[in-house]
Amino acid sequence: MSGSGGIIGVALGLAFPPLVASVSGIPVVVSPRSPVVAFLIVVLTGIVFGVYPARRAALLDPVEALRAE
């Protein structure tokens, strides 16, 4: 899910600078490395905040987890 969101974000991030440049008249340059770095950050964030808590929860004993609730 974070990968698809990252792809959409990178696509929008690459689509808007030409529009801004045409409206404002100021040239906008996007470094080729920027979309790659942005995508990697999105994917790593998704892994850390998605997989890590799910793994911790999967390792719990179901009876003890329900008792603590």
KAHU-V118348 format. One record per pair of residues at least 24 apart in sequence whose C-alpha atoms are under 10 Angstrom apart, sorted by sequence separation. I is the first residue (numbers start at 1). J is the second residue. D is the distance in whole Angstrom. If there is no record, write none. Layout:
i: <I	I>
j: <J	J>
d: <D	D>
This chain:
i: <10	11	10	13	9	10	10	7	10	6	7	9	10	6	9	7	8	6	7	6	9	5	6	4	6	7	3	6	7	2	3	5	6	2	4	5	2	3	4	2	3	6	2	3	5	1	2	2	3	2	3	1	2	1	2	1>
j: <34	35	35	38	35	36	37	35	38	35	36	38	39	36	39	38	39	38	39	39	42	39	40	39	41	42	39	42	43	39	40	42	43	40	42	43	41	42	43	42	43	46	43	44	46	43	44	45	46	46	47	46	47	47	50	50>
d: <9	9	6	10	9	8	10	9	7	9	10	9	7	10	8	10	10	8	7	5	9	9	8	10	9	9	8	6	10	9	9	8	7	10	10	9	10	7	9	6	6	10	6	9	10	9	9	8	8	5	10	8	8	10	9	10>
